[in-house]
Amino acid sequence: MNAIVTAQDLEAIAADRHDGLPFDWGSHDRLARVTPLRGARVVHSAAEAPVLESQLAEARATIAEQRERIAYLESLTTTDELTGLLNRRGFYGHFRRELAAARRHGGDGHSGHSGGGHSGGVLVIIDLDGFKRINDTHGHMAGDAYLRQVARLLAGTVREQDVVARLGGDEFALLLTGMDAACGAVRARQIAEAAGRHSVQWNNAELPVRFSYGVQPYGADDREEEVIRLADSLMYSNKAGRKAVRKVERPASRPAANRRAIA
């Protein structure tokens, strides 16, 4: 065709074939002037483009794979490797989004509604009781098994819309969405009681599940750092109270004379 297409149209045809796109178009559809022996005339040349459709499909698949890869890498940065729960980074990100949703939906201060929605909710900070003793007595493998079991117990006691996270070490967090302070306190106590009915088996040892917790409501007017600080403070107060109760409940030591008499 180069021998008969006029010079003016050769450049246009070349531009069609090299327009900067990363595809071999494999087809064309345009008008061109040709110069036969009896003078110039216009002809129409066209062809199908099966190659183009194939290359576009490949490009779409590549883009989809890249998006999946990015999502996977992002999940690695927000997931706790040991338990599969959200880690501290993932939890903070989710909590910020929850507070932003409460602001968009006009949440009322720092008390969520028990009916659900995005008006607020309750944060529960959990700290395991006696975890250091488990590690020291039975080893870190036992401690890891204990943490995984606690994570499964917590995840199994919340609703689908709630969030469970491991903040690090033996500290966990729950976001109970759409609950006010009273409902959240009741639910946190129920979760603690349900977990307390379980234990973790390790070799011949039975390791009871016990933890202290603090409950703090959140809403549109709150900042995540302050809510977490308040819940954390309440949790440590409760833990100190539990230790004091356990100490009082221990039986007093018998006098030496009595011990000898019993023996």
C-alpha positions as CSV (number, residue, x, y, z in Angstrom):
1,M,0.0,0.0,0.0
2,N,3.0,2.3,0.6
3,A,3.6,2.5,-3.1
4,I,0.2,4.0,-3.9
5,V,-0.9,5.9,-0.7
6,T,-0.3,9.6,-1.0
7,A,2.5,11.1,1.1
8,Q,0.0,13.2,3.0
9,D,-1.7,10.1,4.4
10,L,1.4,8.0,5.1
11,E,2.2,10.1,8.2
12,A,-1.4,9.8,9.5
13,I,-1.2,6.0,9.1
14,A,2.1,5.9,10.9
15,A,0.6,7.9,13.7
16,D,-2.2,5.4,14.1
17,R,0.3,2.6,14.5
18,H,2.5,4.5,17.0
19,D,0.2,6.7,19.1
20,G,1.9,6.0,22.5
21,L,-0.3,3.2,23.7
22,P,1.4,0.0,24.9
23,F,-0.5,-2.1,22.5
24,D,0.0,-3.5,19.0
25,W,-3.4,-2.5,17.7
26,G,-3.4,-5.2,15.0
27,S,-6.0,-3.4,13.0
28,H,-7.0,-0.1,11.4
29,D,-10.0,1.7,10.1
30,R,-9.5,4.9,8.1
31,L,-9.8,6.7,4.8
32,A,-6.7,7.2,2.6
33,R,-6.0,8.8,-0.7
34,V,-4.3,6.5,-3.2
35,T,-2.8,7.3,-6.6
36,P,-3.6,4.8,-9.3
37,L,-2.5,5.3,-12.9
38,R,-5.6,7.3,-13.7
39,G,-5.5,9.8,-10.9
40,A,-6.1,10.1,-7.1
41,R,-9.1,8.6,-5.5
42,V,-10.3,7.8,-1.9
43,V,-10.5,4.2,-0.6
44,H,-11.6,2.9,2.8
45,S,-9.5,0.3,4.5
46,A,-10.6,-1.6,7.7
47,A,-9.8,-4.7,9.7
48,E,-11.0,-6.4,12.9
49,A,-9.0,-6.0,16.1
50,P,-8.9,-9.4,18.0
51,V,-5.4,-8.7,19.2
52,L,-6.4,-5.4,20.8
53,E,-9.2,-7.1,22.9
54,S,-6.8,-9.8,24.0
55,Q,-4.2,-7.2,25.1
56,L,-6.8,-5.1,26.9
57,A,-8.0,-8.2,28.8
58,E,-4.4,-9.0,29.8
59,A,-3.9,-5.4,31.0
60,R,-7.1,-5.5,33.1
61,A,-6.0,-8.8,34.7
62,T,-2.6,-7.4,35.5
63,I,-4.2,-4.3,37.1
64,A,-6.5,-6.6,39.2
65,E,-3.5,-8.7,40.3
66,Q,-1.6,-5.5,41.3
67,R,-4.6,-4.3,43.4
68,E,-4.9,-7.6,45.1
69,R,-1.2,-7.6,45.9
70,I,-1.4,-4.0,47.3
71,A,-4.4,-5.0,49.5
72,Y,-2.5,-8.1,50.7
73,L,0.6,-6.1,51.6
74,E,-1.6,-3.5,53.4
75,S,-3.3,-6.3,55.4
76,L,0.1,-7.5,56.6
77,T,0.8,-4.1,58.2
78,T,-2.5,-4.1,60.1
79,T,-2.8,-7.7,61.2
80,D,-1.3,-9.4,64.3
81,E,0.8,-12.3,63.0
82,L,0.2,-14.5,66.1
83,T,-3.6,-14.2,66.5
84,G,-4.8,-13.0,63.1
85,L,-6.6,-10.1,64.7
86,L,-6.1,-6.4,63.9
87,N,-2.8,-5.1,65.4
88,R,-2.4,-1.8,67.1
89,R,-2.0,0.1,63.8
90,G,-5.0,-1.6,62.3
91,F,-7.1,-0.9,65.4
92,Y,-6.2,2.8,65.5
93,G,-7.1,3.2,61.8
94,H,-10.4,1.5,62.3
95,F,-11.2,3.5,65.4
96,R,-10.5,6.8,63.6
97,R,-12.9,5.7,60.8
98,E,-15.5,4.8,63.4
99,L,-15.3,8.3,65.0
100,A,-15.4,9.9,61.6
101,A,-18.5,8.0,60.7
102,A,-20.1,9.1,64.0
103,R,-19.4,12.7,63.1
104,R,-20.9,12.3,59.7
105,H,-24.0,10.8,61.1
106,G,-24.4,13.3,63.9
107,G,-23.5,11.2,66.9
108,D,-24.7,12.6,70.2
109,G,-21.6,13.4,72.3
110,H,-20.0,10.2,73.7
111,S,-22.9,7.9,74.1
112,G,-23.9,5.5,71.3
113,H,-27.4,4.3,70.7
114,S,-28.2,0.7,71.5
115,G,-30.0,0.4,68.3
116,G,-26.9,0.3,66.2
117,G,-25.6,2.6,63.4
118,H,-22.6,4.8,63.5
119,S,-23.6,7.2,66.3
120,G,-20.9,5.9,68.6
121,G,-20.2,2.9,70.8
122,V,-18.0,1.5,73.6
123,L,-14.3,0.7,73.8
124,V,-13.2,-2.1,76.0
125,I,-9.5,-2.4,76.9
126,I,-8.6,-5.9,78.1
127,D,-5.4,-7.0,80.0
128,L,-4.9,-10.6,80.8
129,D,-4.4,-11.6,84.4
130,G,-1.4,-13.8,85.3
131,F,0.0,-14.0,81.8
132,K,3.6,-13.3,82.9
133,R,3.3,-16.3,85.3
134,I,2.2,-18.5,82.4
135,N,5.2,-17.5,80.3
136,D,7.6,-17.9,83.3
137,T,6.2,-21.3,84.4
138,H,5.3,-23.0,81.1
139,G,7.4,-21.1,78.5
140,H,6.7,-18.8,75.6
141,M,5.1,-21.5,73.4
142,A,2.5,-22.0,76.1
143,G,2.0,-18.2,76.3
144,D,1.5,-18.0,72.5
145,A,-1.0,-20.8,72.6
146,Y,-2.8,-19.0,75.4
147,L,-3.0,-15.7,73.4
148,R,-4.3,-17.5,70.4
149,Q,-7.0,-19.2,72.4
150,V,-8.0,-15.9,74.1
151,A,-8.2,-14.2,70.7
152,R,-10.6,-17.0,69.4
153,L,-12.7,-16.7,72.5
154,L,-13.0,-12.9,72.2
155,A,-13.7,-13.1,68.4
156,G,-16.4,-15.6,69.1
157,T,-18.3,-13.5,71.7
158,V,-18.8,-10.3,69.7
159,R,-21.2,-9.3,67.0
160,E,-20.2,-9.2,63.3
161,Q,-20.1,-5.4,63.3
162,D,-17.8,-5.3,66.4
163,V,-14.0,-5.2,66.2
164,V,-11.4,-7.3,68.2
165,A,-7.8,-6.3,68.2
166,R,-4.5,-7.3,69.9
167,L,-2.8,-4.1,70.9
168,G,0.4,-5.9,71.9
169,G,1.7,-8.3,74.6
170,D,-1.3,-9.5,76.6
171,E,-3.5,-6.4,75.9
172,F,-6.6,-6.6,73.7
173,A,-9.3,-4.2,72.6
174,L,-12.9,-4.4,71.6
175,L,-15.0,-1.9,69.8
176,L,-18.7,-2.5,70.5
177,T,-20.4,-0.3,68.0
178,G,-23.8,1.3,68.5
179,M,-23.9,0.7,72.2
180,D,-24.3,3.2,75.1
181,A,-22.2,3.1,78.3
182,A,-24.7,1.0,80.3
183,C,-25.2,-1.6,77.5
184,G,-21.4,-1.7,76.9
185,A,-20.6,-2.3,80.5
186,V,-23.1,-5.2,80.7
187,R,-21.8,-6.7,77.5
188,A,-18.2,-6.4,78.6
189,R,-19.0,-8.2,81.9
190,Q,-20.8,-11.0,79.9
191,I,-17.8,-11.4,77.7
192,A,-15.4,-11.6,80.7
193,E,-17.7,-14.2,82.4
194,A,-18.0,-16.3,79.2
195,A,-14.2,-16.3,78.8
196,G,-13.8,-17.2,82.4
197,R,-15.6,-20.4,81.9
198,H,-12.8,-21.6,79.6
199,S,-9.3,-22.7,80.2
200,V,-6.3,-23.5,77.9
201,Q,-4.8,-27.0,78.1
202,W,-1.1,-27.1,77.9
203,N,0.6,-30.4,78.4
204,N,-0.8,-31.5,81.7
205,A,-1.6,-28.0,82.9
206,E,-5.0,-26.3,82.8
207,L,-4.6,-22.5,82.4
208,P,-7.7,-20.5,83.3
209,V,-8.7,-17.5,81.2
210,R,-8.9,-14.4,83.4
211,F,-8.6,-10.7,82.5
212,S,-9.3,-7.2,83.7
213,Y,-11.0,-4.7,81.6
214,G,-12.0,-1.0,81.3
215,V,-15.1,0.3,79.5
216,Q,-15.3,3.8,77.9
217,P,-18.0,5.1,75.6
218,Y,-17.1,7.1,72.5
219,G,-18.9,9.3,70.1
220,A,-18.7,12.2,67.6
221,D,-17.1,14.6,70.0
222,D,-14.3,12.3,71.2
223,R,-10.7,11.7,70.1
224,E,-9.4,8.2,69.9
225,E,-6.3,8.9,72.1
226,E,-8.4,10.2,75.0
227,V,-11.0,7.4,74.8
228,I,-8.2,4.8,74.9
229,R,-6.4,6.6,77.8
230,L,-9.6,6.6,79.8
231,A,-10.4,3.0,79.1
232,D,-6.8,2.0,79.9
233,S,-7.0,3.9,83.2
234,L,-10.2,2.1,84.2
235,M,-8.8,-1.2,83.3
236,Y,-5.7,-0.7,85.5
237,S,-8.0,0.5,88.3
238,N,-10.1,-2.7,88.0
239,K,-6.9,-4.9,87.8
240,A,-5.6,-3.3,91.1
241,G,-9.0,-3.9,92.7
242,R,-9.0,-7.5,91.6
243,K,-5.5,-8.0,93.1
244,A,-6.6,-6.5,96.3
245,V,-9.7,-8.7,96.5
246,R,-7.6,-11.8,95.8
247,K,-5.1,-10.8,98.5
248,V,-7.9,-10.4,101.1
249,E,-9.5,-13.7,100.2
250,R,-6.3,-15.7,100.9
251,P,-6.6,-17.6,104.1
252,A,-4.4,-16.2,106.9
253,S,-1.3,-18.3,107.8
254,R,-1.8,-20.6,110.8
255,P,0.3,-20.1,113.8
256,A,3.3,-22.5,114.0
257,A,1.8,-24.3,117.0
258,N,-1.4,-25.0,115.1
259,R,0.4,-26.2,112.1
260,R,2.3,-28.7,114.2
261,A,-0.9,-29.9,115.8
262,I,-2.5,-30.5,112.5
263,A,0.5,-32.3,111.2
